[in-house]
Structures are given as structure tokens and as C-alpha cells.
Amino acid sequence: MTAPAEQARLTLNTGATIPQVGLGVFKIDDDAECERVVLDALELGYRHIDTAMIYRNEAAVGRALAKSGIPREELFVTTKVWNSDQGATETPAALATSLELLGLDYVDLYLIHWPAPTRGRYVETWLALEELAAKGLSKAIGVSNFEPEHLEAILEAGNVVPAINQVELHPAFQQRTVRAFGEQRGILTEAWGPLGQGKYELAELPGLNELAQKHGKTIQQIVLRWHIQEGVIVFPKSVRKERLAENLAVFDFALDAEDMAVMEAMDSGKRVGTHPDDGNW
Ligand code: NAD
């Protein structure tokens, strides 16, 4: 395996660091393909993998991690508890299953995947995550798809401030309110769907093609670089090795203040995914 590429790392409120660019493996359903993609990514220098119980590929991720031979402490592995596994007894069992599938003794980050407010169990689930972290089964804990009101509820009931809130975030949906709430409380933001999940044409965003030409980069690299300079963590998904390489090659240029203003103006407040209050599956 080659040495990790030069990459930025951010510091979590636990003191641990997280590579700012990782690989997301949502919808890489085929086991063999998932294993191959994770191995390709690790070979290219990725050290951060974002999976979830519901992606049904933790075993394939785990096989790739083991085959890579990369020391455990160099890897940053995230998984998430699914809605139906929320609860004081269900969540510890779910993490035990995830760890077994991943072939790991601990994950670096365990997230509540969705608040699922109509289920009414996310606060109880947060308290379970606090205990799992105390036992060392997850080095850090956090949430995903939490709006400020959901964060308020766990901050009120719990003793640990989430390290991360992972939310939908891309140029058309920049999440300024959720990010500001997190910033004030030491919660870092991770972007899911950083490329809009391919659900809209990035090329049609005003000014993006021009920025790509100016910097001699692809529009996807400009978008990822913007996330990085905004202090957001990204893990774009691709199964193609050349795109994995492209998505990591975002540390050799910088957007200036004018470029960042062009990016900021792309925010139309339009989600491509589900509103957190509606993700109660
Ligand atoms: P994404 O924005 O990463 O988009 C992926 C799409 O972009 C794929 O179709 C891929 O072919 C294309 N793409 C990737 N790199 C490209 C490149 N360089 N050039 C052109 N096209 C490129 O969307 P995503 O996979 O949904 O999000 C990333 C990760 O976020 C997921 O894999 C998963 O780990 C996580 N996620 C979390 C949640 C959550 O609820 N917490 C929801 C969705 C995704």
C-alpha cells in the first residue's frame, strides 16, 4: 500500500483527528465491488471510510480493511445505527453486530443515522451511544440529519457533545443554520451528498464551469475544495478508481475569497434528499 496522500485533518471535540476527505460507500451493494472499491481507495491514500448498518456492506468494508494491511490506528472508520435499532438495548446490540461485520474492536465514529422523531427514541439512543463511547467501542460519537431542535434535545439530556453532525450539504443546499449551530458548540459538520448525489447538474450552477477553468480542475474538484475550505468533512462516493483519485486531488490548489463568494451564491436552499423530520422509516 502506498503512503497516505497529503491530506488535511480536522480535530474533533474528543481531541482525535479525522481525515477531511474520505470515501462513502452508500449504494455500493455488490460485496465484491465494495471490497474492490475500498481497496482501491486505500491504495490511493484514503484512510477514512463512511459506511452504515443500512448500507449492508460493512462486511465487505471490513474485508478490504483487513486485506489492506494498513495499521488500525491509521484508519478512520464510521458506521451508523439504523432507525429500527434505536433504543437503550437495541443500539448496543447493533454496534456489536456492526463491529463483528467490520472485523473491528472499535469504530472511530458511531452516528445516529436519522433522528426519526416520530419513533421518539433518539434521546434514549444518544445516552446509549455515550455508554458505548465510555466503553471504548466507539472513539467518538455523533449524529446525522439532526436539525438544531434535535441537537438541543440531546445536549439537554446528555453529558457528551456530539463530535459530528452529518447532513446533506452541497452547493445548492449549504446548511448555514445547522452549521452555525454546530460551530457554536464544537460540533463539526460532515457533508453527505457533497456532489448533490448526481441528482442535479452541477455544471448548471452559475459560475462553476468558470471556476473549473480558472483552476484547471473538474467541477467536482471545485465543489469538494469549497467544502474543505468551509471546514466541512466530505466522503464522495464513486466506484471508479480514476474518480476516487480525482476526488482526493483537491489539496494542491485553493479558492480565493472571490471564488468562495461565487460558491456561496449557489445556495438555493433546495434539498435533494429527505427532510430529517420525515426520515422515520
Ligand atoms: P455524492 O454526492 O457523493 O454523489 C455520488 C455520485 O457522484 C455518484 O453517482 C458518483 O458517480 C458521482 N461522482 C463521484 N465522484 C465523481 C467525479 N469525480 N466526477 C463525476 N461524478 C462523480 O452522494 P452520496 O454517495 O449519496 O454521498 C456520499 C456519502 O455520504 C455516501 O456514500 C454515504 O457514505 C454518505 N451518506 C449519508 C447519508 C446520511 O443520511 N447520513 C445519506 C446519503 C449519503
Residues whose N, C-alpha, C, O or C-beta is under 5 A from the ligand:
A	BS01	NAD	G24 V25 F26 D50 H113 S144 Q166 A191 W192 G193 P194 L195 G196 Q197 G198 Q220 F235 P236 K237 S238 R243 E246
